[in-house]
């Protein structure tokens, strides 16, 4: 009879760890890669499964031989170890067989890698720039030329960070944005990726796209999405304290709906440009300023304007936002930032109207109440 100690040890090593994982049998395929909605994502999935089954075959063969040897050539059955070395045949086998396996794996892997890097024949191009902590999208194809916007964490998710009731009711907590990247279905899209500050990484699982955005360099990737819908991703490079708060949301529309979206965006851009040439009321500036502050400033200076002592200055009672002769300096630091600090330049990120609104808001919120109004015209002249 087989030694009971052998089966007891085998049970502890192989079976107990499996029983310790709840629902493992039911979760098997849930742990696998998704096939995605693009040709390249399905190629990656196919390559993954090919290599997976090769590894399964190797594991079955190797562990099968090991288990058979342990059972049938154990000491209790009187087995005596053979004494041999420098077998040319054995050495050839364990050299040539792995080499053959590597070649079998290398052929499909090379094909997928070449396809992954081939961004030629694109129907449209989108430039993606990473910022701490948001994404900028610029359409540089003929149809969408001139469309450019920033995509920030959705306000509901921002509110949910400190409010558990909002957080628990938000189905897409930390996975939604205030403005989505919109693409047409059945279109080969080339992505050009760079960064304005530190290294970021743009990742959409269902597209099979993950590419670093490096400052001073441009990387590219591509996708051909064959199914309309909303697809979510995130920055996958640790890029600072709000790294977890810069999700990616892509909405893929039919070509007709995409053309309508392009027309609406261009009309909105014209309206936004015109808004910089009119006089805004205090109420309008405060309402818009609150939105701009929450999206761009609250992460460092705090929702209440209290800042973080020793790191980020407070808005409440600060001379630069309370003294009338400091208005030019207040505008300048928002437009150009402050070197050597975490205060980045918002001149290229915000419109004249947005900067005027946030300056007015900061000078009249958090108990400052200066009564001072800054109009978009003042921002235009300060640039």
One Martini backbone bead per residue (centre of mass of N, CA, C, O) as a GRO file, in nm:
protein
  383
    1UNK     BB    1   0.101   0.034   0.014
    2UNK     BB    2   0.067   0.346   0.038
    3UNK     BB    3   0.190   0.609   0.187
    4UNK     BB    4   0.019   0.818   0.400
    5UNK     BB    5   0.221   1.055   0.417
    6UNK     BB    6   0.217   1.130   0.121
    7UNK     BB    7  -0.090   1.213   0.101
    8UNK     BB    8  -0.087   1.424   0.322
    9UNK     BB    9   0.118   1.613   0.187
   10UNK     BB   10  -0.033   1.650  -0.082
   11UNK     BB   11  -0.288   1.778   0.042
   12UNK     BB   12  -0.150   2.029   0.173
   13UNK     BB   13  -0.022   2.143  -0.095
   14UNK     BB   14  -0.283   2.123  -0.309
   15UNK     BB   15  -0.574   2.149  -0.157
   16UNK     BB   16  -0.592   2.359   0.075
   17UNK     BB   17  -0.537   2.623  -0.090
   18UNK     BB   18  -0.802   2.592  -0.259
   19UNK     BB   19  -1.010   2.593  -0.016
   20UNK     BB   20  -0.922   2.894   0.081
   21UNK     BB   21  -1.072   2.982  -0.186
   22UNK     BB   22  -1.344   3.140  -0.260
   23UNK     BB   23  -1.502   3.038  -0.542
   24UNK     BB   24  -1.291   2.925  -0.750
   25UNK     BB   25  -1.453   2.759  -0.961
   26UNK     BB   26  -1.637   3.016  -1.042
   27UNK     BB   27  -1.372   3.224  -1.104
   28UNK     BB   28  -1.198   3.134  -1.339
   29UNK     BB   29  -1.302   3.321  -1.586
   30UNK     BB   30  -1.297   3.597  -1.423
   31UNK     BB   31  -0.964   3.594  -1.425
   32UNK     BB   32  -0.954   3.658  -1.705
   33UNK     BB   33  -0.918   3.791  -1.993
   34UNK     BB   34  -1.044   4.010  -2.200
   35UNK     BB   35  -1.129   4.052  -2.536
   36UNK     BB   36  -1.281   4.293  -2.623
   37UNK     BB   37  -1.335   4.563  -2.906
   38UNK     BB   38  -1.068   4.485  -3.062
   39UNK     BB   39  -0.846   4.333  -3.258
   40UNK     BB   40  -0.597   4.358  -3.067
   41UNK     BB   41  -0.734   4.246  -2.810
   42UNK     BB   42  -0.789   3.964  -2.937
   43UNK     BB   43  -0.496   3.896  -2.999
   44UNK     BB   44  -0.400   3.906  -2.707
   45UNK     BB   45  -0.591   3.688  -2.606
   46UNK     BB   46  -0.494   3.461  -2.796
   47UNK     BB   47  -0.201   3.463  -2.699
   48UNK     BB   48  -0.258   3.403  -2.406
   49UNK     BB   49  -0.400   3.125  -2.453
   50UNK     BB   50  -0.173   2.984  -2.597
   51UNK     BB   51   0.038   3.006  -2.366
   52UNK     BB   52  -0.133   2.881  -2.148
   53UNK     BB   53  -0.158   2.593  -2.279
   54UNK     BB   54   0.139   2.540  -2.293
   55UNK     BB   55   0.180   2.555  -1.985
   56UNK     BB   56  -0.016   2.332  -1.914
   57UNK     BB   57   0.130   2.107  -2.069
   58UNK     BB   58   0.394   2.128  -1.914
   59UNK     BB   59   0.279   2.082  -1.631
   60UNK     BB   60   0.155   1.804  -1.678
   61UNK     BB   61   0.415   1.662  -1.761
   62UNK     BB   62   0.603   1.730  -1.523
   63UNK     BB   63   0.411   1.650  -1.282
   64UNK     BB   64   0.352   1.368  -1.384
   65UNK     BB   65   0.640   1.260  -1.361
   66UNK     BB   66   0.683   1.328  -1.065
   67UNK     BB   67   0.447   1.163  -0.944
   68UNK     BB   68   0.519   0.892  -1.067
   69UNK     BB   69   0.800   0.876  -0.937
   70UNK     BB   70   0.711   0.896  -0.637
   71UNK     BB   71   0.529   0.637  -0.645
   72UNK     BB   72   0.722   0.416  -0.820
   73UNK     BB   73   1.025   0.535  -0.684
   74UNK     BB   74   1.026   0.451  -0.394
   75UNK     BB   75   1.170   0.321  -0.117
   76UNK     BB   76   0.931   0.128  -0.021
   77UNK     BB   77   0.973  -0.035  -0.315
   78UNK     BB   78   1.300  -0.054  -0.363
   79UNK     BB   79   1.423   0.179  -0.490
   80UNK     BB   80   1.710   0.268  -0.697
   81UNK     BB   81   1.929   0.488  -0.772
   82UNK     BB   82   2.068   0.611  -1.037
   83UNK     BB   83   2.406   0.626  -1.197
   84UNK     BB   84   2.444   0.930  -1.381
   85UNK     BB   85   2.619   1.115  -1.654
   86UNK     BB   86   2.661   1.278  -1.939
   87UNK     BB   87   2.400   1.290  -2.134
   88UNK     BB   88   2.355   1.369  -2.455
   89UNK     BB   89   2.056   1.313  -2.498
   90UNK     BB   90   1.940   1.473  -2.259
   91UNK     BB   91   2.068   1.749  -2.333
   92UNK     BB   92   1.927   1.774  -2.607
   93UNK     BB   93   1.638   1.765  -2.510
   94UNK     BB   94   1.660   2.014  -2.290
   95UNK     BB   95   1.728   2.211  -2.538
   96UNK     BB   96   1.530   2.162  -2.789
   97UNK     BB   97   1.250   2.174  -2.666
   98UNK     BB   98   1.249   2.469  -2.554
   99UNK     BB   99   1.324   2.595  -2.826
  100UNK     BB  100   1.066   2.507  -2.974
  101UNK     BB  101   0.868   2.651  -2.785
  102UNK     BB  102   0.977   2.940  -2.829
  103UNK     BB  103   0.916   2.949  -3.132
  104UNK     BB  104   0.611   2.899  -3.114
  105UNK     BB  105   0.569   3.164  -2.945
  106UNK     BB  106   0.718   3.385  -3.124
  107UNK     BB  107   0.544   3.406  -3.375
  108UNK     BB  108   0.273   3.530  -3.259
  109UNK     BB  109   0.409   3.754  -3.091
  110UNK     BB  110   0.533   3.916  -3.324
  111UNK     BB  111   0.273   3.978  -3.474
  112UNK     BB  112   0.135   4.139  -3.245
  113UNK     BB  113   0.359   4.352  -3.197
  114UNK     BB  114   0.354   4.474  -3.479
  115UNK     BB  115   0.052   4.552  -3.475
  116UNK     BB  116   0.066   4.733  -3.216
  117UNK     BB  117   0.285   4.945  -3.368
  118UNK     BB  118   0.079   4.999  -3.609
  119UNK     BB  119  -0.027   5.346  -3.694
  120UNK     BB  120  -0.114   5.327  -3.967
  121UNK     BB  121  -0.391   5.422  -4.141
  122UNK     BB  122  -0.537   5.655  -4.013
  123UNK     BB  123  -0.846   5.832  -3.975
  124UNK     BB  124  -0.753   5.943  -3.686
  125UNK     BB  125  -0.639   6.197  -3.437
  126UNK     BB  126  -0.528   6.187  -3.088
  127UNK     BB  127  -0.425   6.399  -2.837
  128UNK     BB  128  -0.253   6.305  -2.529
  129UNK     BB  129  -0.242   6.477  -2.207
  130UNK     BB  130  -0.076   6.472  -1.910
  131UNK     BB  131  -0.187   6.563  -1.582
  132UNK     BB  132  -0.199   6.710  -1.266
  133UNK     BB  133  -0.514   6.540  -1.263
  134UNK     BB  134  -0.540   6.494  -1.601
  135UNK     BB  135  -0.689   6.520  -1.933
  136UNK     BB  136  -0.594   6.593  -2.269
  137UNK     BB  137  -0.787   6.662  -2.571
  138UNK     BB  138  -0.688   6.647  -2.925
  139UNK     BB  139  -0.813   6.719  -3.239
  140UNK     BB  140  -0.617   6.656  -3.558
  141UNK     BB  141  -0.831   6.627  -3.754
  142UNK     BB  142  -1.037   6.753  -3.987
  143UNK     BB  143  -1.314   6.725  -3.838
  144UNK     BB  144  -1.191   6.794  -3.524
  145UNK     BB  145  -1.062   7.053  -3.559
  146UNK     BB  146  -1.020   7.242  -3.249
  147UNK     BB  147  -1.072   7.023  -3.048
  148UNK     BB  148  -1.048   7.097  -2.689
  149UNK     BB  149  -0.999   6.922  -2.369
  150UNK     BB  150  -1.073   6.852  -2.033
  151UNK     BB  151  -1.045   6.564  -1.807
  152UNK     BB  152  -1.220   6.512  -1.510
  153UNK     BB  153  -1.322   6.441  -1.225
  154UNK     BB  154  -1.610   6.390  -1.105
  155UNK     BB  155  -1.798   6.554  -0.874
  156UNK     BB  156  -1.924   6.310  -0.730
  157UNK     BB  157  -1.652   6.183  -0.656
  158UNK     BB  158  -1.543   6.419  -0.493
  159UNK     BB  159  -1.774   6.411  -0.281
  160UNK     BB  160  -1.721   6.100  -0.202
  161UNK     BB  161  -1.447   6.116  -0.051
  162UNK     BB  162  -1.610   6.252   0.224
  163UNK     BB  163  -1.890   6.093   0.140
  164UNK     BB  164  -2.034   5.793   0.194
  165UNK     BB  165  -2.319   5.822   0.065
  166UNK     BB  166  -2.215   5.900  -0.215
  167UNK     BB  167  -2.016   5.669  -0.262
  168UNK     BB  168  -2.233   5.430  -0.235
  169UNK     BB  169  -2.423   5.559  -0.482
  170UNK     BB  170  -2.174   5.535  -0.678
  171UNK     BB  171  -2.115   5.332  -0.942
  172UNK     BB  172  -1.857   5.536  -1.057
  173UNK     BB  173  -1.643   5.559  -0.850
  174UNK     BB  174  -1.355   5.698  -0.981
  175UNK     BB  175  -1.489   5.639  -1.306
  176UNK     BB  176  -1.553   5.946  -1.367
  177UNK     BB  177  -1.631   6.230  -1.579
  178UNK     BB  178  -1.696   6.554  -1.713
  179UNK     BB  179  -1.538   6.459  -1.993
  180UNK     BB  180  -1.549   6.279  -2.277
  181UNK     BB  181  -1.417   6.070  -2.496
  182UNK     BB  182  -1.494   6.083  -2.846
  183UNK     BB  183  -1.583   5.816  -3.075
  184UNK     BB  184  -1.594   5.638  -3.360
  185UNK     BB  185  -1.704   5.379  -3.511
  186UNK     BB  186  -1.518   5.205  -3.725
  187UNK     BB  187  -1.226   5.345  -3.644
  188UNK     BB  188  -0.901   5.445  -3.699
  189UNK     BB  189  -0.716   5.531  -3.408
  190UNK     BB  190  -0.476   5.769  -3.320
  191UNK     BB  191  -0.244   5.793  -3.047
  192UNK     BB  192  -0.099   6.075  -2.885
  193UNK     BB  193   0.153   6.069  -2.620
  194UNK     BB  194   0.186   6.288  -2.335
  195UNK     BB  195   0.342   6.533  -2.107
  196UNK     BB  196   0.350   6.816  -1.870
  197UNK     BB  197   0.523   6.660  -1.625
  198UNK     BB  198   0.479   6.355  -1.569
  199UNK     BB  199   0.436   6.025  -1.556
  200UNK     BB  200   0.202   5.856  -1.748
  201UNK     BB  201  -0.090   5.623  -1.813
  202UNK     BB  202  -0.283   5.498  -2.083
  203UNK     BB  203  -0.582   5.295  -2.001
  204UNK     BB  204  -0.772   5.047  -2.198
  205UNK     BB  205  -0.878   4.739  -2.174
  206UNK     BB  206  -1.087   4.699  -2.425
  207UNK     BB  207  -0.851   4.802  -2.638
  208UNK     BB  208  -0.547   4.723  -2.574
  209UNK     BB  209  -0.443   4.996  -2.421
  210UNK     BB  210  -0.096   5.085  -2.317
  211UNK     BB  211   0.053   5.411  -2.255
  212UNK     BB  212   0.299   5.618  -2.213
  213UNK     BB  213   0.335   5.956  -2.069
  214UNK     BB  214   0.603   6.160  -2.166
  215UNK     BB  215   0.800   6.409  -2.110
  216UNK     BB  216   0.917   6.513  -2.433
  217UNK     BB  217   0.734   6.283  -2.556
  218UNK     BB  218   0.605   6.053  -2.818
  219UNK     BB  219   0.351   5.827  -2.812
  220UNK     BB  220   0.185   5.539  -2.962
  221UNK     BB  221  -0.148   5.432  -3.068
  222UNK     BB  222  -0.433   5.200  -3.128
  223UNK     BB  223  -0.786   5.188  -3.252
  224UNK     BB  224  -1.072   4.956  -3.335
  225UNK     BB  225  -1.395   5.011  -3.276
  226UNK     BB  226  -1.689   4.776  -3.294
  227UNK     BB  227  -1.841   4.906  -3.031
  228UNK     BB  228  -2.071   5.059  -2.877
  229UNK     BB  229  -1.989   5.274  -2.591
  230UNK     BB  230  -1.857   5.253  -2.256
  231UNK     BB  231  -1.513   5.318  -2.155
  232UNK     BB  232  -1.280   5.223  -1.898
  233UNK     BB  233  -1.007   5.382  -1.714
  234UNK     BB  234  -0.653   5.457  -1.631
  235UNK     BB  235  -0.394   5.549  -1.451
  236UNK     BB  236  -0.075   5.336  -1.446
  237UNK     BB  237   0.100   5.575  -1.313
  238UNK     BB  238   0.270   5.696  -1.059
  239UNK     BB  239   0.187   6.069  -1.028
  240UNK     BB  240   0.076   6.115  -0.734
  241UNK     BB  241  -0.161   6.198  -0.496
  242UNK     BB  242  -0.397   6.190  -0.753
  243UNK     BB  243  -0.379   5.921  -0.920
  244UNK     BB  244  -0.675   5.795  -0.840
  245UNK     BB  245  -0.817   6.081  -0.990
  246UNK     BB  246  -0.762   5.981  -1.325
  247UNK     BB  247  -0.974   5.892  -1.525
  248UNK     BB  248  -1.113   5.703  -1.807
  249UNK     BB  249  -1.349   5.807  -2.071
  250UNK     BB  250  -1.508   5.631  -2.344
  251UNK     BB  251  -1.715   5.727  -2.621
  252UNK     BB  252  -1.890   5.528  -2.856
  253UNK     BB  253  -2.015   5.622  -3.168
  254UNK     BB  254  -2.178   5.682  -3.416
  255UNK     BB  255  -2.113   5.857  -3.696
  256UNK     BB  256  -2.356   6.047  -3.672
  257UNK     BB  257  -2.322   6.123  -3.369
  258UNK     BB  258  -2.035   6.228  -3.397
  259UNK     BB  259  -2.092   6.461  -3.594
  260UNK     BB  260  -2.280   6.607  -3.394
  261UNK     BB  261  -2.072   6.645  -3.169
  262UNK     BB  262  -1.874   6.817  -3.329
  263UNK     BB  263  -2.071   7.051  -3.386
  264UNK     BB  264  -2.128   7.116  -3.085
  265UNK     BB  265  -1.833   7.177  -3.000
  266UNK     BB  266  -1.783   7.413  -3.194
  267UNK     BB  267  -2.014   7.589  -3.087
  268UNK     BB  268  -1.910   7.601  -2.793
  269UNK     BB  269  -1.637   7.736  -2.858
  270UNK     BB  270  -1.756   7.996  -2.971
  271UNK     BB  271  -1.915   8.074  -2.714
  272UNK     BB  272  -1.668   8.083  -2.522
  273UNK     BB  273  -1.516   8.306  -2.672
  274UNK     BB  274  -1.745   8.521  -2.644
  275UNK     BB  275  -1.753   8.528  -2.324
  276UNK     BB  276  -1.473   8.699  -2.308
  277UNK     BB  277  -1.629   8.984  -2.427
  278UNK     BB  278  -1.794   9.008  -2.165
  279UNK     BB  279  -1.988   9.097  -1.900
  280UNK     BB  280  -1.984   8.986  -1.571
  281UNK     BB  281  -2.136   8.882  -1.306
  282UNK     BB  282  -2.099   8.795  -0.988
  283UNK     BB  283  -2.275   8.542  -0.995
  284UNK     BB  284  -2.142   8.409  -1.241
  285UNK     BB  285  -1.850   8.401  -1.130
  286UNK     BB  286  -1.910   8.234  -0.871
  287UNK     BB  287  -2.030   7.985  -1.003
  288UNK     BB  288  -1.789   7.921  -1.193
  289UNK     BB  289  -1.561   7.936  -0.977
  290UNK     BB  290  -1.652   7.693  -0.807
  291UNK     BB  291  -1.600   7.484  -1.030
  292UNK     BB  292  -1.303   7.545  -1.088
  293UNK     BB  293  -1.196   7.503  -0.802
  294UNK     BB  294  -1.291   7.209  -0.756
  295UNK     BB  295  -1.127   7.092  -1.005
  296UNK     BB  296  -0.823   7.258  -0.967
  297UNK     BB  297  -0.775   7.349  -0.635
  298UNK     BB  298  -0.884   7.164  -0.394
  299UNK     BB  299  -0.661   6.944  -0.373
  300UNK     BB  300  -0.464   7.164  -0.227
  301UNK     BB  301  -0.648   7.409  -0.084
  302UNK     BB  302  -0.921   7.310  -0.043
  303UNK     BB  303  -1.257   7.336   0.002
  304UNK     BB  304  -1.217   7.577   0.237
  305UNK     BB  305  -0.917   7.714   0.192
  306UNK     BB  306  -0.697   7.600   0.416
  307UNK     BB  307  -0.511   7.402   0.325
  308UNK     BB  308  -0.158   7.295   0.385
  309UNK     BB  309   0.057   7.302   0.614
  310UNK     BB  310   0.371   7.338   0.443
  311UNK     BB  311   0.242   7.305   0.136
  312UNK     BB  312  -0.048   7.465   0.112
  313UNK     BB  313  -0.191   7.749   0.081
  314UNK     BB  314  -0.418   7.961   0.192
  315UNK     BB  315  -0.703   8.153   0.112
  316UNK     BB  316  -0.758   8.247   0.386
  317UNK     BB  317  -0.629   8.568   0.427
  318UNK     BB  318  -0.463   8.608   0.186
  319UNK     BB  319  -0.302   8.866   0.040
  320UNK     BB  320  -0.340   8.783  -0.270
  321UNK     BB  321  -0.681   8.765  -0.208
  322UNK     BB  322  -0.730   9.062  -0.037
  323UNK     BB  323  -0.552   9.259  -0.197
  324UNK     BB  324  -0.588   9.487  -0.446
  325UNK     BB  325  -0.273   9.506  -0.542
  326UNK     BB  326  -0.277   9.168  -0.600
  327UNK     BB  327  -0.427   9.094  -0.862
  328UNK     BB  328  -0.197   9.057  -1.071
  329UNK     BB  329  -0.059   8.827  -0.904
  330UNK     BB  330  -0.299   8.637  -0.902
  331UNK     BB  331  -0.317   8.601  -1.208
  332UNK     BB  332  -0.022   8.512  -1.265
  333UNK     BB  333  -0.015   8.243  -1.094
  334UNK     BB  334  -0.234   8.104  -1.265
  335UNK     BB  335  -0.106   8.127  -1.548
  336UNK     BB  336   0.225   8.059  -1.460
  337UNK     BB  337   0.281   7.999  -1.187
  338UNK     BB  338   0.536   7.839  -0.956
  339UNK     BB  339   0.843   7.795  -0.919
  340UNK     BB  340   0.927   7.529  -0.696
  341UNK     BB  341   0.630   7.433  -0.702
  342UNK     BB  342   0.295   7.296  -0.725
  343UNK     BB  343   0.227   7.543  -0.897
  344UNK     BB  344   0.064   7.548  -1.179
  345UNK     BB  345  -0.007   7.623  -1.505
  346UNK     BB  346  -0.336   7.758  -1.637
  347UNK     BB  347  -0.329   7.912  -1.913
  348UNK     BB  348  -0.385   7.640  -2.104
  349UNK     BB  349  -0.644   7.523  -1.937
  350UNK     BB  350  -0.781   7.808  -1.918
  351UNK     BB  351  -0.994   8.042  -1.962
  352UNK     BB  352  -1.066   8.363  -1.919
  353UNK     BB  353  -1.332   8.307  -1.769
  354UNK     BB  354  -1.223   8.102  -1.561
  355UNK     BB  355  -1.009   8.284  -1.430
  356UNK     BB  356  -1.194   8.514  -1.349
  357UNK     BB  357  -1.378   8.339  -1.172
  358UNK     BB  358  -1.164   8.226  -0.967
  359UNK     BB  359  -1.060   8.494  -0.866
  360UNK     BB  360  -1.329   8.600  -0.764
  361UNK     BB  361  -1.389   8.367  -0.575
  362UNK     BB  362  -1.133   8.382  -0.390
  363UNK     BB  363  -1.209   8.695  -0.307
  364UNK     BB  364  -1.529   8.587  -0.201
  365UNK     BB  365  -1.437   8.348  -0.034
  366UNK     BB  366  -1.368   8.214   0.275
  367UNK     BB  367  -1.425   8.518   0.408
  368UNK     BB  368  -1.313   8.757   0.233
  369UNK     BB  369  -1.502   8.974   0.096
  370UNK     BB  370  -1.403   9.214  -0.121
  371UNK     BB  371  -1.593   9.277  -0.391
  372UNK     BB  372  -1.420   9.181  -0.625
  373UNK     BB  373  -1.390   9.210  -0.988
  374UNK     BB  374  -1.304   8.988  -1.259
  375UNK     BB  375  -1.251   9.011  -1.594
  376UNK     BB  376  -1.169   8.863  -1.893
  377UNK     BB  377  -1.014   9.110  -2.005
  378UNK     BB  378  -0.787   9.103  -1.789
  379UNK     BB  379  -0.672   8.831  -1.881
  380UNK     BB  380  -0.606   8.894  -2.175
  381UNK     BB  381  -0.398   9.126  -2.099
  382UNK     BB  382  -0.208   8.926  -1.914
  383UNK     BB  383  -0.093   8.718  -2.139
   0.00000   0.00000   0.00000
